[in-house]
């Protein structure tokens, strides 16, 4: 059984009530690809869940609900760098 991020306390909640948990496995994948970014699991107040890839500078690089989609985007960003 997988540990789901929403079963734990979020790492932080912003002023809009959006909950954030770091996606360590996808962040590690980005690091292996030499991409300086962090991936987050996000849950909006309306219950919508997604992943957001954020650069170390705070720029949103990608938003995707699927793991495969996020990893493909990481590959594309590395290829374009």
Secondary structure, 3 states (H helix, E strand, C coil): CCCCHHHCCCCEECCCCCEEEECHHHHHHHHHCCCCEEEEEEECCCCCEEEEEEECCCCEEEEECCHHHHHHHHHHHHHHC
